[in-house]
């Protein structure tokens, strides 16, 4: 407990110090939002990687997908590394850096406006960003607050308000400069913590080879032989790997790199970073099949109390031969405290608890403290990107242009700083009041935003004939497809994958049936 408190305090002090440093370097709106397009490859690479992988991957995704997919979950880590990171830098990085500078834009909605002469697309895109990324921020703050409640015993409300205050302070002061330097520091923590976490857990499982064979033996037994079909695994890999190509908080990192010569180096660093971090997260998730078995049925409060006691005392214990003794996995409960049952009548696993409980039982205190800071780092990196992009949707995309301000005006800079604080406050209120729509918006967010933006963005980067009518049709198609399929109960990864892919077919049809874009705009955008 003391070590966790100490490392957390050091982390917060360093974070705030970076905010002060960033404030001195953020004199203009361009400095504040994209770092004056002056970032080096290492900082850019770590900023991309840490925004990609948050506590959702380390805790929620690792537990749920590791249990549901077994070792097949490593296909997701492969896709995230080589498609979501390496290929993204080569396909998007060069064109994005050059074209956004040619057009003089700082945000994705601004890009659609200038590239396609479509002010209405800027407004529409800004609304999508605001609606779907703000609830995502609220959910992330909720996860952080629960982390501190479990590890440090801090009341949920105080933990939430404390993290909101720290995030607001350093982001309002330092903007993109502070965010990226903190990402570099946080990424270094993630690298060290991820490596040590897998090393120690694997060692406790009897070594790497033994861990692999045990997972392969237990996985089909634990799932009762009902293994997920290949297309579900493929959809999860596709969504989490290609989906980031359409997320504005990720694409923003390409705007800010110093020049195109740095992109190759940044791509290599990001890929190496991802190789370690994402493999660690998902492989650790697959090892849940070594330490747990499906949850048992409990009927009374006494049985539930005994179940919890066994989880706390026996998770990770070895028998005399040194073999792990698996314990029944933690289960989810209804509002009345009873077990929640699935369609098959069996208890539903509490996936978010699998990894934290295992780490708490297996890791030495020093490393557990590092892991807590790791999860904090990963989540704050993602949160900073989300908040900065959400506030830009109002300050840059809606206010700056329509207020007809000249480039020297400081009003947008003051406004975006104010909105950073306001949006963090709104996120905190959403988390405190536990609005039910947050869960729905959070579930929809990735697929909705990626579905709306990925195809229009890629076509705009590479196809000169692309026009505003095709982009509008693509945005509406992607957004509508994801929402409709989600509401019909289609698997979330399948819904998101369909939402991302369908606009690629719709956009060319609409574009070729409508007038070509203005020649001058196209020449400016594609100028070398």
N, C-alpha and C positions, 0 to 999 in steps of 0.2 A: 504493500500500500504506500509506504513512504517513497519507494523508488518511482512508482507511477506518478505520485504527486510531484516529486522533484523533477523528473523528466518533462512532465507536462508544463510545469512552471517555466523551465528553461526554454521549452518550445514556444510558449506564449511570449516570453520576453524577446526572443530572437525575432519572432514574427512581427511584433510591434516595432522593433528596431528597424527591420527592413521597410516597414511602412513609412517611417520617418525618412529613411534614405530615399525611398521612391518619391516622396513628396517633393524633395529638392530637385528631382529630375523631371517632374511632370508640370511643365509650364503651359502647355497647350493641350487642346483636346486630343490631338494626334499623339502627343506624349502619353497622355493618360490612358487612352484606349488601345493603342497598338504599339506603344513604346517608341514612337517616332521612327518606326521601321528600322531599328538599329540593333536588334538582338542577334547575338552570335549563335552558332550551331548547337553548342552544348545546352545553353539556356533554353533555346527554342525546342530542342529535342525533349528535354525533361518536362517542359511546360506541356507539350503534347501528350507525353506518356502519363503524367500525373493527372491530367484532366480526363484521360481515357479511363483509368482504373481507380475506382473509388472504393469505399467500404462496401458498396453494393456487390462488387466482385469478390472481395476478400471474405465477406461474411455471408450475405444472402445467396448470391449466385454460386459461390463455391460449395456451400452446403446443399442447396437444392439440386443443382445440376450435377455435382459430384455424386450425390446419392442416386439421382435418376438416370444418369448416363454411364456411371462407372468410369473406366479408363477411356471410354469414347469421348469424355469431356475434354480430353487433350486435343481433339480436333478443333475445339473452340480456341484453345490457346494458340494452336498453329495458325488458324485463320486470323485471329486478332493481331498476331505478330507480323505475318507476312502480307496480309491483305489490308488489315486496318491500319498498320503502321508503315511498313516498307513501301508497298505499292501506292499507298495514299500520298506519300511524299513525292514520288516520281510522277504520278498521274495528275495530282492536284497542285503540288507545291510550286513548280515552275510557272505554270499558267496563271495560278492565283496571284503569286507575287508580282508578276509582270502586268497582268491585266488590271488589278486593283490600283496599281500605281499609275498606269496610263489613264484610268478613269477618275482617279483621285477620290476613291471611296474607302471607307473604313469598316463597313458592316455588310452583311449579306443582303439585307433589304435595299441598302443603297446601291449595291452591285446590280441587282435586278432592275432598279430604276434607271441607272445610267447606261447599262449595257443594252437594255431593250427599249429605252424611252418610255417607261411605264411607271409613272408615279403611283398609280393605283396598286401595282404589285408591291411597292415598298410598304404601303400602308397595310396591305393584306398580310405580307410576310411578318411585319412588326407585330401585328395582332396575334399571329400564330405563335411567335416566340414568347410573347408575354403570357398568353393563356396556358401554354404547355410547359414552359421552363420554370415559371414561378412556383407552381405546386411541386415540381421536382425538387426545388430548393427547400421547400417546407419539409418534404419527406426526408431529405438528407439531414437537415437540422434535427429532426426527430430521432433519426438513427444515432447521431452523435450524442444526443442527450441521454438516450438509453444506455449507450456505451459507458458514459461516466456514472450513470446511476448504478450500473452493475459492478464496475471496477472500483469506483471510489466511494460509493454510497451517497453521492450527492442527490438531493431532491431533483426530480425531473425538470421542474420549472426553473430552478436556479441554474442547473447545468445548461439548459437551453438558452436562457438569457445571457449567461456568461459567454458561451460560444458565439452567440449572435453579436455581442458587444465587441469581442476580439476581432471577428471577421469584418465587422463594419468599420472598426477603427483603422485597421491596416489597409483595407481596400479603399476607403474614402481618402485616406492620406496619400497612398502611393500608387493606386491604379494598376495599370498593366505592368509597369516596371517592378513594383513590389510583388505583384502576383507571380511573375515569372521567376524572380530571384528566390522567393519562398518555394516555388515549385522545384527549383534546383535543389534547395536544401531538403525539402520534403522527399524528393525523388531519391536522394542519397540515403535517407533513412529507410525508404521503401526497399531499396536494393539490399541493404545490409539485413534488415529485418526479415525479408522474404527468404533470403538464402539460409539464414540461421534457423528460421521456423521449419522449413522443409527438412533440413539436415537433422535437427533434433527429433522431430516427429517420426521421420523415416528410421532413424536409429532405434527409437523406442518400439517401432513395429518390426524390428528384427533385420533391418537393412533393406536396401532398395530392391534387390531381387526378391526377397521374401515378401515385401510389401506388394509388389506387382502380382505375384502368384496368389497371395491371400485375397486381394481385391477381385481377381479373375474368378476365384472359387466362390466367394461370398456374394458377389453382385447378383448373379441370376437367382440364387436362393432367396436373397432378401427381397427381390422384386417378384417372387413367386413365379418366375419364368415369363412374366409379362413384360418383356423388354420393349423400350420405345422403338418405333419404326425409324428407319434410316433417315426419312425425310424430315422428321422432327429435329434430329441432331443436325442435319444439313441446314434447316431453317434457322436454328439457334446460332450456328456458326456464321451463316450469311448475314443475319440481322446484326449481330454484335461486331462483325468485321467490316461489312460494307456500309452499315447504317451510319457509322461515324462520318462517312464522307459527306453526309448531308446535314450534319449538326453544326450550327453556326459557331458554337463555343470551341469546336475543334478546328474548323476552317480558319477561324480568326488567327490561329497560330502561324499560318502560312503568310498572312498579310505582313507580319511584324519582323520576319527575318531580314537581316541586314542586306543581303543581295543573293542572287540566284546561285552564285558560286558556293554558298554555304549549305545549300540544300542537300547535296550528296552526303556531306559529313553529318548533317542533322538526321538524315534518313538512317544512316548506319547506327548512330548512337541510340536513336529511338528504338530501332529493331533489337539491339542488344539489351537495352533496358527492358523491353517487353518480353524478350526470351526468358529472362530471370523472373520478373514480377508476375506475369500472367501464368507461367508454368507453375510457379510456387503456389499461387492461389488455387488453381483448378486441381492440381495434383493433390494438394492438401485436402480439397473437397472430396476427391475420390477415395481418400484414405478413411473416410467416415465408415466405409464398409469393413474396415479392420477393427475399429473400436466400438462400433454400435451394431445392433440388430434391430429389426422392426419393433416398434413400441408394443408393449403388452397392454391388455385391457385391464382397467381398474374400475371397481364398482363403488367403493366407499372412500370417505375422506381419509380414513386410516391407511388404506391401501395406497392412496395418492401420496400421503406423507412418507410412507415407507419407500415408495418408488423414487421420490425426490432424494431421500437420504442415500439410497443406493447409488443414484447418479453422481451425487457429490463425492461419495467415498470410494466408489469402485471404478469410475471411469479411468481407463488406461492401466488398470492393474494387470500384473502378469501371474501366471500359475508357476508351479515349481520348475517346470521345464522352460520357463522364460517366454511362454506364448501368451499373447494378449487374451484377456478374458473379456469378450464383448458384453456390453450392457444394453438393455432396451433403450432406444432413442427417446429423447424428450418428446412429448406430444403437445399439441395445441389444445386449448380449453375454450369452452363456450363462456358466455357472460356469467352463467351461474356456477362456473368452476368445474363443470363436468367435461369429460373428454369429448372432443369434436371428432365425429366419425365420417369417413369417406363413403363413397357410393358402395364400396364393398363391405361396409360395416366395420372396417378396421380403423383404429385410431390414426389421426392425421399427424404426421411428423412435424415438429416445430423446427423447420429447416434453419431459421435464423439463430437458433440456439446450439446447433450441432458444433460449429467451429469454435465459438467462444468457450463453450464448456470444455471441449477437448484441449484447447490451448491453455486454459486455466489449470487443467489437471496435469498437463505434460511439460509445460515450459518452466524453467527456473525463474525466480522472481525478476531478475535483471532483464531477461529476454522478454518476459511477459510485459514489463514496463515499456520495452522498445516496441513491442507489437501494438500496444495501446496507442502509442504515439504514431506508429505506422498507419493505423486505421484513421486516426485523427488527421494525419498529414494528407492521406489519400482523399478523404472526404472534404477537407478544407480546400484542397486544390480544385476539385470539381465544383464545389460551391462558389468559389471565387469567380471561376469562368462563367458559371450560370448567372450569377448576380450581375456581373459586368455586362454580359450580352443582353440580359433582360432590361437593364437600365438604359442601355444604348438604344433599344427599340423605341423608347420614348424621347430621350434627350437628343439623339442624332437623327433617327429615321423619321420621327414625327414632328419634333419641335424645331430643330435647327433649320431644316429646309423651308418649312412653311412660315417661319418667323422672318425669313429673308435677311439673315445676319451675314455680315462679311466675315472673312476668315480670321480677322484679328479679334473678334468679339470673344470675351471670356464667359459670356452667359451660358453657352452649352457646357463648358467645363464645370461651372458652379452647379448647373442643373444635374449633370450626370453624377457628381459627388453626392448631391442631395438625394437623388433617386437611389443610389446604392444603399444609403442608410434606410430610406423609406421601404425599399423592397425587402431588405433584411427584416425590418420591423413587421411587414406584412407576412413574410414567411414564418416569423416567430409566432404571430397571432394565429395563423393557420394551424401551426403545430400544437399550440396550447389548447385551442378550441376543438381540435381534432375533427375538422369538417369532413364529412363522409365523402364529399366529391374529390378530396385530395387523392384518395386511394385510386379512384377511377382515372383521374387526370394523370397521376403518376404512371399507371399501367399503360396509358395511351401515349405518353409523352414521346418516347423514343421513336416508335413507329409513325406517329403523327408528324413529327418534325422532319424526320428523315424521309418519309414518304412524300411530304410536300415539297422538299427542297432538293433532294439528291439529283433526280433526273433533270429538272430545269437548270440546275447549277452546272452539271457536267456538259449538257448540250450547249449552254451559253459559253463555256470555256473553249469548246472544240468545234462547234458548228456555226459558221458565219451566217447561215440562212435562218438560224433560230430567231423567233420573234416573240413578241409579248403575248400573242394569242395562244401560242403553243405552251408558253411558260404558265399562263393562267390555267389552261386546261390541265396541265401536269400537276400543278399545286392542288387544284380542286379534286382531281382524281385520286392522288395519293392520300390526301387528308380524309376524303370521304370513304375510300376503301378501308382504311385502317379503322375508322370509327365504326362503320357498319359491320365489318367482320368481327370486331371486338364485341360489339353489342349482341351479335348472334351467337356468341360463345365459342368462336373459333380460337384455337390455341394462339396465344399472344405473339409468339415468334412467327407462326405462319401468317397471321394477319399483317404483321409488320413487313414481312418479306414480300407478300403480295402488294402491299401499299408502295413499297420501294420499286418493284419491278414493273407494275402496270403502267405508270406514267411514261416509261421508256418506249412503249408501243403507241400510246395516245399522242404524245408530243409531235412526232414526225408527221402523223396524219393531219393534225390540226394546223401545224406550221406550213405544210406544203399547200394547204387549201386556203391560206390567208396571205395578205400582202407581205412582201419581203421587208426587212428592217431598213432603216435609213443607211445609206452607204457611208456617210461621214462618221456615224457612230461606230459602225463595224470596223472601219479603217483605224479609228482611234483606239478601240479596244484591242485589236490584233497587231498594233504597231510593235515592232521589235526594237 
